[in-house]
Amino acid sequence: MERTLSIDCKKKKGERVLVKGWMDQLRRLGKINFLVLRDRGGYIQVVVEDQKELDKVKQLQIGTVLYIEAQVQEAKQTDLGVELVNPEISVVSSVEHVPPVEYNKDDINASLPTILDYRPLTIRNKKIQGVFKVQATILKAFRESLRSQDFIEFRNPVLIGSASESGADVFEVKYFDRKAYLCQSPQLYKQIMIGGFERAFCITPVFRAEKHHTNRHLTELTHMDGEIAFVEDYHNVLKVCEKVARDVISAVEKENSAELKLWNVSVPKLPKGQIPEITIKEALEIIEKKTGKTSKRKLDLEPEDEREICEWAQKEHGSDLLWVTHFYKDKNFYTWNDPNDPETSLSYDLLCRGIEWLSGTVRIEKYEKLVANMKKQGLSEKDYDGYLQAFKYGMPPEAGFSFGLERMTMKIFNFKNIREATLFPRDVERLAP
């Protein structure tokens, strides 16, 4: 007999089916007992009346793998509208030890570190699965949105011979008889790509050896990056990114309504028109007026500033998303500063619900300018020879962007800690599981 998923049993009322999955619950009530089986389709209730069948599982724990042949019967009191009766149970993989966390409850009654320590078990929880189903939708919608805008996907290397970001700490690794580094960003490779393809994107792990102990930083994260050639100004990029953001939010709202309902959350609100846009100088003026605090910092935003300015955008524009542009002159050698205001760079962040979702800049396409900037920063042309080839032999005006997958997921669910939105977090202290 071919396997039937739990979700498909409602199409087979009166038929005998074979289901395969994990025992999620066993409620022993005397003559009539109820077993709940979990598979990738969801959950289905199995009525166990035969003592011989009950004896097979009564001493076993949740997580036991079962194959069950049974008849599908209408049961209006269940979520599926059907249940399985007259089962023949086969125990495939038995669990005899009580799990260290009760992952089969609606909510896991444990601290976040404990939930992460037992991640192989806690991903069996319905609500936690919901988080990563949404994350999968984000990845799919991101790809589909950029492909619809004529982008090509590529894979960048994670092992690199020189740092890709100025000023960011890197992880050094032994590479045969020399040093290599874990990639901080696919930046240099996506710029190379557009010399051949004009529009390119990648989804990749990146690594930052920064000793942050915050609720928004990780040492390994997932970047969703894009790069565009022949830009007139940064608004060309903002238009592409806004479509991506709208496509992602729309997809999650459409495809993951059940998961959002489990967490009692809604997707970020978008305005009917364009996402509002302000400069960093305007943002700081608004924050100072709103809070009464005078800012003495450079043209940048602290976490509290991001929360304040997002509250303003929600109140004034009905938007959970906000563009902030023209940050302080950029430390990276590949970014143009604003010719009309040398104190600022041609840069842009997309904020959502108090945190940065995306950052990007207009890139320097002129070979001589790149080389000059590298010399100022003490960087060796030889180390970047492959990168510089793309510019020495003709590069159009270009710009790019990077979305953070975990941060997007974090703010869709309004989590306070990015680790809740990360399957297997890596930070200063955590390197397992």
MARVOVO-133239 format. One record per residue (C-alpha): residue number from 1; residue in three letters; x, y, z. Coordinates in steps of 0.02 Angstrom, whole numbers, plus 50000, padded with zeros to 5 digits. Last residue first. Layout:
BEGIN
SITE seq type  east north    up
SITE NUM  ALA     X     Y     Z
...
This chain:
BEGIN
SITE seq type  east north    up
SITE 433  PRO 51221 51096 50877
SITE 432  ALA 51328 51186 50921
SITE 431  LEU 51450 51333 50901
SITE 430  ARG 51373 51454 51025
SITE 429  GLU 51472 51577 51131
SITE 428  VAL 51522 51719 51015
SITE 427  ASP 51377 51683 50898
SITE 426  ARG 51318 51546 50782
SITE 425  PRO 51133 51509 50775
SITE 424  PHE 51064 51344 50708
SITE 423  LEU 50889 51375 50641
SITE 422  THR 50891 51563 50658
SITE 421  ALA 50733 51668 50688
SITE 420  GLU 50731 51639 50876
SITE 419  ARG 50917 51682 50874
SITE 418  ILE 50872 51856 50812
SITE 417  ASN 50805 51901 50985
SITE 416  LYS 50656 52013 51022
SITE 415  PHE 50543 51923 50899
SITE 414  ASN 50413 52028 50809
SITE 413  PHE 50365 51878 50700
SITE 412  ILE 50389 51969 50534
SITE 411  LYS 50530 52063 50621
SITE 410  MET 50637 51911 50658
SITE 409  THR 50608 51833 50487
SITE 408  MET 50675 51988 50400
SITE 407  ARG 50819 51995 50522
SITE 406  GLU 50863 51813 50490
SITE 405  LEU 50862 51834 50301
SITE 404  GLY 50966 51994 50298
SITE 403  PHE 50940 52089 50137
SITE 402  SER 51091 52155 50040
SITE 401  PHE 51096 52290 49907
SITE 400  GLY 51185 52346 49751
SITE 399  ALA 51241 52488 49639
SITE 398  GLU 51316 52512 49466
SITE 397  PRO 51382 52638 49342
SITE 396  PRO 51456 52537 49197
SITE 395  MET 51615 52432 49210
SITE 394  GLY 51749 52418 49075
SITE 393  TYR 51914 52324 49068
SITE 392  LYS 52001 52396 49221
SITE 391  PHE 51840 52377 49320
SITE 390  ALA 51815 52189 49305
SITE 389  GLN 52003 52161 49317
SITE 388  LEU 52001 52249 49486
SITE 387  TYR 51913 52102 49570
SITE 386  GLY 52038 51975 49506
SITE 385  ASP 52186 52084 49559
SITE 384  TYR 52120 52114 49735
SITE 383  ASP 52268 52048 49835
SITE 382  LYS 52389 52121 49706
SITE 381  GLU 52312 52292 49725
SITE 380  SER 52365 52288 49908
SITE 379  LEU 52260 52381 50036
SITE 378  GLY 52335 52520 50142
SITE 377  GLN 52171 52612 50159
SITE 376  LYS 52228 52761 50055
SITE 375  LYS 52302 52641 49928
SITE 374  MET 52135 52554 49910
SITE 373  ASN 52047 52719 49881
SITE 372  ALA 52169 52764 49742
SITE 371  VAL 52146 52594 49660
SITE 370  LEU 51957 52612 49664
SITE 369  LYS 51966 52787 49591
SITE 368  GLU 52079 52730 49449
SITE 367  TYR 51963 52585 49405
SITE 366  LYS 51804 52687 49396
SITE 365  GLU 51644 52592 49443
SITE 364  ILE 51628 52656 49621
SITE 363  ARG 51474 52576 49696
SITE 362  VAL 51308 52655 49746
SITE 361  THR 51266 52584 49916
SITE 360  GLY 51160 52455 50004
SITE 359  SER 51083 52401 50168
SITE 358  LEU 50929 52296 50200
SITE 357  TRP 50818 52241 50343
SITE 356  GLU 50884 52365 50473
SITE 355  ILE 50785 52359 50635
SITE 354  GLY 50644 52456 50718
SITE 353  ARG 50490 52382 50638
SITE 352  CYS 50568 52378 50465
SITE 351  LEU 50714 52484 50405
SITE 350  LEU 50778 52490 50227
SITE 349  ASP 50952 52565 50225
SITE 348  TYR 51029 52676 50092
SITE 347  SER 51201 52738 50039
SITE 346  LEU 51272 52868 49922
SITE 345  SER 51390 52928 50058
SITE 344  THR 51385 53085 50165
SITE 343  GLU 51512 53216 50221
SITE 342  PRO 51557 53247 50038
SITE 341  ASP 51387 53330 50011
SITE 340  ASN 51350 53365 49828
SITE 339  PRO 51474 53235 49766
SITE 338  ASP 51392 53106 49882
SITE 337  ASN 51522 52976 49932
SITE 336  TRP 51540 52832 49812
SITE 335  THR 51568 52659 49886
SITE 334  TYR 51705 52535 49836
SITE 333  PHE 51839 52577 49965
SITE 332  ASN 51723 52545 50111
SITE 331  LYS 51729 52674 50251
SITE 330  ASP 51576 52766 50186
SITE 329  LYS 51543 52949 50217
SITE 328  TYR 51406 52962 50348
SITE 327  PHE 51236 52898 50293
SITE 326  HIS 51146 52966 50141
SITE 325  THR 50982 52870 50147
SITE 324  VAL 50846 52806 50264
SITE 323  TRP 50705 52709 50181
SITE 322  LEU 50559 52660 50293
SITE 321  LEU 50452 52505 50318
SITE 320  ASP 50314 52481 50447
SITE 319  SER 50211 52607 50349
SITE 318  GLY 50056 52704 50401
SITE 317  HIS 50144 52863 50343
SITE 316  GLU 50151 52976 50496
SITE 315  LYS 50122 52851 50637
SITE 314  GLN 50211 52702 50560
SITE 313  ALA 50354 52810 50497
SITE 312  TRP 50374 52893 50668
SITE 311  GLU 50378 52724 50755
SITE 310  CYS 50512 52672 50630
SITE 309  ILE 50612 52828 50674
SITE 308  GLU 50609 52787 50859
SITE 307  ARG 50654 52603 50839
SITE 306  GLU 50799 52642 50724
SITE 305  ASP 50859 52776 50845
SITE 304  GLU 50858 52649 50988
SITE 303  PRO 50967 52533 50885
SITE 302  GLU 51091 52675 50848
SITE 301  LEU 51080 52767 50684
SITE 300  ASP 51218 52850 50583
SITE 299  LEU 51275 53023 50531
SITE 298  LYS 51407 53046 50663
SITE 297  ARG 51353 53060 50844
SITE 296  LYS 51314 53218 50941
SITE 295  SER 51126 53195 50940
SITE 294  THR 51021 53313 51048
SITE 293  LYS 50887 53224 51148
SITE 292  GLY 50713 53300 51153
SITE 291  THR 50638 53133 51106
SITE 290  LYS 50528 53174 50956
SITE 289  LYS 50620 53332 50901
SITE 288  GLU 50788 53243 50917
SITE 287  ILE 50719 53091 50825
SITE 286  ILE 50648 53198 50684
SITE 285  GLU 50813 53292 50666
SITE 284  LEU 50908 53128 50665
SITE 283  ALA 50798 53059 50527
SITE 282  GLU 50814 53217 50423
SITE 281  LYS 51004 53204 50432
SITE 280  ILE 50995 53018 50391
SITE 279  THR 50896 53060 50235
SITE 278  ILE 50712 53018 50217
SITE 277  GLU 50611 52897 50109
SITE 276  PRO 50432 52836 50131
SITE 275  ILE 50389 52670 50046
SITE 274  GLN 50300 52712 49885
SITE 273  GLY 50112 52721 49875
SITE 272  LYS 49984 52610 49959
SITE 271  PRO 50092 52606 50116
SITE 270  LEU 50157 52440 50180
SITE 269  LYS 50114 52357 50345
SITE 268  PRO 50227 52219 50409
SITE 267  VAL 50149 52044 50410
SITE 266  SER 50031 51998 50550
SITE 265  VAL 50060 51906 50713
SITE 264  ASN 49959 51789 50824
SITE 263  TRP 50100 51660 50828
SITE 262  LEU 49991 51516 50768
SITE 261  LYS 49897 51638 50655
SITE 260  LEU 50058 51684 50565
SITE 259  GLU 50091 51499 50533
SITE 258  ALA 49914 51471 50465
SITE 257  SER 49923 51626 50353
SITE 256  ASN 50086 51565 50279
SITE 255  GLU 50058 51562 50091
SITE 254  LYS 49963 51724 50061
SITE 253  GLU 50037 51837 50195
SITE 252  VAL 50210 51764 50168
SITE 251  ALA 50197 51790 49980
SITE 250  SER 50135 51969 49998
SITE 249  ILE 50276 52013 50117
SITE 248  VAL 50406 51940 50000
SITE 247  ASP 50333 52022 49844
SITE 246  ARG 50321 52191 49932
SITE 245  ALA 50501 52182 49992
SITE 244  VAL 50564 52126 49821
SITE 243  LYS 50467 52264 49734
SITE 242  GLU 50541 52391 49855
SITE 241  CYS 50714 52324 49819
SITE 240  VAL 50698 52350 49631
SITE 239  LYS 50632 52528 49653
SITE 238  LEU 50766 52568 49783
SITE 237  VAL 50899 52513 49657
SITE 236  ASN 50844 52634 49521
SITE 235  HIS 50825 52766 49658
SITE 234  TYR 51013 52752 49687
SITE 233  ASP 51051 52850 49529
SITE 232  GLU 51060 52821 49342
SITE 231  VAL 51100 52636 49362
SITE 230  PHE 51179 52543 49218
SITE 229  ALA 51223 52385 49315
SITE 228  ILE 51128 52307 49461
SITE 227  GLU 51186 52199 49607
SITE 226  GLY 51086 52088 49724
SITE 225  ASP 51114 52005 49891
SITE 224  MET 51017 51890 50007
SITE 223  HIS 51135 51871 50153
SITE 222  THR 51121 51730 50279
SITE 221  LEU 51208 51745 50446
SITE 220  GLU 51359 51678 50538
SITE 219  THR 51437 51777 50682
SITE 218  LEU 51265 51834 50740
SITE 217  HIS 51198 52004 50795
SITE 216  ARG 51024 52066 50840
SITE 215  ASN 50998 52014 51021
SITE 214  THR 51169 52078 51071
SITE 213  HIS 51331 52001 51132
SITE 212  HIS 51442 52063 50991
SITE 211  LYS 51619 51999 50976
SITE 210  GLU 51638 52031 50789
SITE 209  ALA 51710 51892 50683
SITE 208  ARG 51579 51916 50547
SITE 207  PHE 51537 51773 50429
SITE 206  VAL 51426 51765 50276
SITE 205  PRO 51312 51624 50218
SITE 204  THR 51244 51648 50042
SITE 203  ILE 51094 51691 49936
SITE 202  CYS 51151 51766 49771
SITE 201  PHE 51096 51897 49645
SITE 200  ALA 51146 51961 49474
SITE 199  ARG 51094 52097 49352
SITE 198  GLU 51209 52161 49213
SITE 197  PHE 51263 51983 49164
SITE 196  GLY 51445 51995 49115
SITE 195  GLY 51514 52145 49207
SITE 194  ILE 51371 52115 49329
SITE 193  MET 51460 51963 49396
SITE 192  ILE 51618 52054 49452
SITE 191  GLN 51512 52165 49564
SITE 190  LYS 51425 52010 49634
SITE 189  TYR 51595 51937 49671
SITE 188  LEU 51665 52087 49765
SITE 187  GLN 51513 52103 49878
SITE 186  PRO 51483 51920 49923
SITE 185  SER 51506 51974 50104
SITE 184  GLN 51610 51929 50257
SITE 183  CYS 51685 51776 50169
SITE 182  LEU 51784 51661 50281
SITE 181  TYR 51968 51699 50264
SITE 180  ALA 52122 51615 50194
SITE 179  LYS 52300 51598 50256
SITE 178  ARG 52440 51498 50175
SITE 177  ASP 52519 51325 50165
SITE 176  PHE 52357 51225 50148
SITE 175  TYR 52220 51350 50188
SITE 174  LYS 52224 51385 50374
SITE 173  VAL 52074 51491 50422
SITE 172  GLU 52055 51672 50475
SITE 171  PHE 51884 51734 50527
SITE 170  VAL 51865 51917 50483
SITE 169  ASP 51837 52077 50581
SITE 168  ALA 51753 52215 50483
SITE 167  GLY 51848 52375 50444
SITE 166  SER 51844 52362 50256
SITE 165  GLU 51737 52222 50187
SITE 164  SER 51793 52086 50065
SITE 163  ALA 51948 52029 50159
SITE 162  SER 52079 51936 50059
SITE 161  GLY 52106 51758 49994
SITE 160  ILE 51926 51699 50003
SITE 159  LEU 51836 51543 50062
SITE 158  VAL 51647 51565 50050
SITE 157  PRO 51646 51567 49860
SITE 156  ASN 51496 51646 49771
SITE 155  ARG 51351 51552 49694
SITE 154  PHE 51252 51636 49555
SITE 153  GLU 51072 51687 49519
SITE 152  ILE 51026 51788 49365
SITE 151  PHE 50919 51944 49377
SITE 150  ASP 50787 51991 49248
SITE 149  GLN 50660 52076 49362
SITE 148  SER 50551 51919 49371
SITE 147  ARG 50708 51826 49426
SITE 146  LEU 50726 51954 49565
SITE 145  SER 50549 51926 49630
SITE 144  GLU 50558 51737 49612
SITE 143  ARG 50718 51724 49712
SITE 142  PHE 50656 51836 49852
SITE 141  ALA 50489 51745 49854
SITE 140  LYS 50573 51576 49876
SITE 139  LEU 50688 51635 50014
SITE 138  ILE 50549 51724 50107
SITE 137  THR 50437 51571 50089
SITE 136  ALA 50571 51462 50168
SITE 135  GLN 50581 51585 50313
SITE 134  VAL 50393 51571 50337
SITE 133  LYS 50409 51382 50347
SITE 132  PHE 50552 51413 50467
SITE 131  VAL 50445 51509 50590
SITE 130  GLY 50300 51386 50573
SITE 129  GLN 50412 51241 50621
SITE 128  ILE 50438 51331 50786
SITE 127  LYS 50250 51341 50811
SITE 126  LYS 50220 51157 50770
SITE 125  ASN 50360 51090 50878
SITE 124  ARG 50471 50961 50791
SITE 123  ILE 50605 51096 50769
SITE 122  THR 50622 51082 50959
SITE 121  LEU 50698 50908 50949
SITE 120  PRO 50851 50938 50839
SITE 119  ARG 50858 51113 50920
SITE 118  TYR 50892 51045 51094
SITE 117  ASP 51026 51171 51141
SITE 116  LEU 50927 51305 51048
SITE 115  ILE 50769 51278 51151
SITE 114  THR 50876 51273 51307
SITE 113  PRO 50960 51438 51263
SITE 112  LEU 50787 51513 51226
SITE 111  SER 50720 51464 51397
SITE 110  ALA 50594 51323 51414
SITE 109  ASN 50406 51294 51418
SITE 108  ILE 50388 51246 51235
SITE 107  ASP 50224 51316 51173
SITE 106  ASP 50081 51218 51094
SITE 105  LYS 50149 51060 51175
SITE 104  ASN 50235 50921 51075
SITE 103  TYR 50409 50991 51109
SITE 102  GLU 50409 50938 51290
SITE 101  VAL 50597 50957 51317
SITE 100  PRO 50724 50830 51382
SITE  99  PRO 50633 50689 51290
SITE  98  VAL 50576 50542 51400
SITE  97  HIS 50677 50389 51353
SITE  96  GLU 50601 50237 51267
SITE  95  VAL 50590 50299 51088
SITE  94  SER 50553 50161 50963
SITE  93  SER 50596 50161 50778
SITE  92  VAL 50484 50064 50659
SITE  91  VAL 50338 50016 50773
SITE  90  SER 50201 49943 50664
SITE  89  ILE 50020 49981 50709
SITE  88  GLU 49865 49902 50633
SITE  87  PRO 49727 50030 50659
SITE  86  ASN 49538 50004 50672
SITE  85  VAL 49503 50190 50660
SITE  84  LEU 49587 50343 50584
SITE  83  GLU 49516 50518 50604
SITE  82  VAL 49428 50642 50490
SITE  81  GLY 49372 50825 50494
SITE  80  LEU 49553 50879 50485
SITE  79  ASP 49542 50990 50640
SITE  78  THR 49449 50854 50736
SITE  77  GLN 49271 50868 50807
SITE  76  LYS 49192 50832 50638
SITE  75  ALA 49259 50654 50636
SITE  74  GLU 49231 50562 50471
SITE  73  GLN 49320 50395 50464
SITE  72  VAL 49478 50342 50373
SITE  71  GLN 49521 50159 50400
SITE  70  ALA 49690 50108 50467
SITE  69  GLU 49865 50049 50422
SITE  68  ILE 49992 50132 50535
SITE  67  TYR 50181 50149 50515
SITE  66  LEU 50259 50222 50672
SITE  65  VAL 50415 50318 50722
SITE  64  THR 50427 50350 50910
SITE  63  GLY 50450 50536 50937
SITE  62  ILE 50338 50541 51090
SITE  61  GLN 50380 50402 51212
SITE  60  LEU 50346 50214 51215
SITE  59  GLN 50269 50108 51353
SITE  58  LYS 50092 50113 51279
SITE  57  VAL 50151 50087 51100
SITE  56  LYS 50134 49903 51054
SITE  55  ASP 50016 49868 51199
SITE  54  LEU 49888 49985 51119
SITE  53  GLU 49879 49874 50964
SITE  52  LYS 49846 49719 51068
SITE  51  GLN 49720 49813 51175
SITE  50  ASP 49614 49851 51020
SITE  49  GLU 49526 50019 51045
SITE  48  VAL 49652 50139 50967
SITE  47  VAL 49577 50293 50882
SITE  46  VAL 49709 50381 50775
SITE  45  GLN 49710 50570 50765
SITE  44  ILE 49801 50657 50623
SITE  43  TYR 49933 50792 50624
SITE  42  GLY 50019 50894 50488
SITE  41  GLY 50067 50857 50308
SITE  40  ARG 50250 50830 50350
SITE  39  ASP 50202 50693 50471
SITE  38  ARG 50136 50690 50649
SITE  37  LEU 50029 50551 50725
SITE  36  VAL 49911 50580 50871
SITE  35  LEU 49859 50425 50969
SITE  34  PHE 49691 50419 51057
SITE  33  ASN 49632 50281 51171
SITE  32  ILE 49459 50206 51190
SITE  31  LYS 49437 50066 51319
SITE  30  GLY 49527 50162 51455
SITE  29  LEU 49572 50343 51421
SITE  28  ARG 49754 50332 51368
SITE  27  ARG 49805 50489 51273
SITE  26  LEU 49959 50460 51166
SITE  25  GLN 50037 50613 51084
SITE  24  ASP 50160 50655 50946
SITE  23  MET 50195 50480 50881
SITE  22  TRP 50302 50511 50729
SITE  21  GLY 50256 50473 50549
SITE  20  LYS 50192 50352 50420
SITE  19  VAL 50013 50331 50360
SITE  18  LEU 49943 50182 50263
SITE  17  VAL 49761 50196 50209
SITE  16  ARG 49597 50102 50215
SITE  15  GLU 49455 50194 50132
SITE  14  GLY 49292 50256 50209
SITE  13  LYS 49342 50438 50190
SITE  12  LYS 49488 50457 50071
SITE  11  LYS 49499 50643 50030
SITE  10  LYS 49515 50688 50215
SITE   9  CYS 49665 50573 50221
SITE   8  ASP 49765 50692 50112
SITE   7  ILE 49823 50803 50256
SITE   6  SER 49888 50652 50351
SITE   5  LEU 49997 50597 50205
SITE   4  THR 49954 50433 50120
SITE   3  ARG 50088 50300 50093
SITE   2  GLU 50066 50173 49955
SITE   1  MET 50000 50000 50000
